[in-house]
């Protein structure tokens, strides 16, 4: 009787052990994105389809030396920049450009020309959450961050 109870309890426990696994699909998707980046590096936002869903991915590169190699600061900056990129992609932005040409004439009859170009971008929107899929170091020392969020059907048609 004790052996039967032991076998039954071990069988029940063995069925429950698999409860804390990480999604194999997410790992495969992340590996696909890393291979895609290594094949043709890019920064910015892209829409990517897998078999069942559409994702908005945001890729950015940060120089860790600018943040005194503080991991928590780098992760927070990367998260905010990824959400800003995604917001601009989904909600658009207003861009204005001013060009100022300043010419000064010298005593010898020649002139110096200085061109000042100001570009302003204003974007309003909110991206609820972006999940950091991975980060890795590029050969030049910069950290590459890949974030993703699931796109709803009404946001973007792929």
C-alpha positions in Angstrom: 0.0 0.0 0.0 2.8 2.4 0.8 4.5 1.6 -2.4 1.3 2.3 -4.4 0.9 5.6 -2.6 4.5 6.5 -3.3 4.2 5.6 -7.0 0.9 7.6 -7.3 2.4 10.7 -5.5 5.6 10.6 -7.6 3.5 10.4 -10.8 1.4 13.4 -9.8 4.5 15.4 -8.9 6.1 14.5 -12.2 3.2 16.0 -14.1 3.4 19.3 -12.1 7.2 19.7 -12.5 6.9 21.2 -16.0 4.8 24.2 -14.8 7.7 26.7 -14.7 9.0 26.4 -18.2 9.9 29.4 -20.5 8.0 29.6 -23.7 10.0 27.7 -26.4 8.2 29.9 -29.1 9.5 33.1 -27.5 13.1 31.7 -27.3 12.9 30.7 -31.0 11.4 34.1 -31.9 14.2 35.9 -30.0 16.9 33.8 -31.7 15.3 34.6 -35.1 15.5 38.3 -34.3 19.1 38.1 -33.2 20.0 36.2 -36.4 18.1 38.8 -38.4 20.0 41.7 -36.7 23.4 40.0 -37.1 22.7 39.4 -40.8 21.6 43.0 -41.5 22.1 45.4 -38.5 19.4 48.1 -38.1 18.1 50.4 -35.5 14.5 51.5 -35.1 11.1 49.9 -35.3 9.9 47.0 -37.5 6.8 45.0 -37.7 7.5 41.2 -37.7 5.1 38.3 -38.2 5.5 34.8 -36.8 3.1 32.0 -37.5 0.3 33.2 -35.3 0.9 36.9 -34.3 2.3 40.2 -35.4 4.9 41.9 -33.3 6.3 45.4 -33.2 10.0 45.2 -32.4 12.2 48.1 -31.4 16.0 47.7 -31.7 18.4 50.3 -30.3 22.1 50.5 -29.6 23.5 52.2 -26.4 27.1 53.0 -25.4 27.5 51.7 -21.9 30.3 54.1 -21.1 27.9 57.1 -21.4 26.0 55.7 -18.4 29.1 54.8 -16.3 28.4 51.1 -17.0 25.4 51.2 -14.5 23.2 48.3 -15.6 20.0 49.6 -14.1 20.3 53.0 -15.7 21.2 51.5 -19.1 18.1 49.2 -18.9 15.8 52.0 -18.0 17.1 54.3 -20.8 16.8 51.5 -23.3 13.2 50.8 -22.2 12.2 54.4 -22.5 13.9 54.8 -25.9 12.2 51.7 -27.2 8.8 52.9 -26.1 9.4 56.3 -27.7 10.4 54.7 -31.0 7.3 52.5 -30.9 5.1 55.5 -30.1 6.5 57.5 -33.0 5.9 54.5 -35.3 2.3 53.9 -34.2 1.1 57.5 -33.6 3.2 59.5 -36.0 5.0 62.7 -35.3 5.1 66.3 -36.4 8.4 67.4 -37.8 9.4 71.0 -38.5 12.6 72.2 -40.1 14.1 75.7 -40.1 17.2 76.6 -42.1 19.1 79.8 -41.4 21.8 81.0 -43.8 24.1 83.6 -42.2 26.6 85.3 -44.5 29.2 87.7 -43.2 31.4 89.8 -45.6 35.0 90.4 -44.8 37.1 93.5 -45.5 39.0 91.8 -48.3 35.8 91.2 -50.3 35.3 87.5 -49.4 32.4 86.2 -47.4 31.8 83.4 -44.9 28.6 81.5 -45.0 27.2 79.6 -42.1 24.2 77.3 -42.5 22.2 76.4 -39.4 19.6 73.7 -39.7 17.1 73.1 -36.9 14.9 70.0 -36.9 12.2 69.6 -34.3 10.1 66.5 -33.8 7.0 66.3 -31.6 5.2 63.1 -31.0 2.3 62.4 -28.7 1.3 58.9 -27.8 1.7 56.0 -25.4 2.8 52.4 -25.7 1.5 50.3 -22.9 4.4 48.0 -22.5 7.3 46.6 -24.4 9.0 43.4 -23.3 12.8 43.2 -23.5 13.5 40.0 -25.4 17.3 40.2 -25.3 20.4 42.3 -25.2 23.9 41.5 -26.4 27.2 43.3 -27.0 28.2 44.3 -30.5 31.8 44.0 -31.7 32.3 47.8 -31.2 31.3 47.5 -27.5 27.8 49.0 -27.8 24.9 47.1 -26.2 22.1 46.1 -28.6 18.6 45.9 -27.0 15.6 44.2 -28.7 12.1 44.9 -27.3 8.8 43.6 -28.6 5.1 44.0 -28.1 2.2 42.1 -29.5 0.3 44.1 -32.1 -3.5 44.1 -31.9 -5.3 43.5 -35.2 -6.6 47.1 -35.3 -3.2 48.7 -34.9 -1.4 47.5 -38.0 -2.2 45.2 -40.8 0.7 43.2 -42.1 
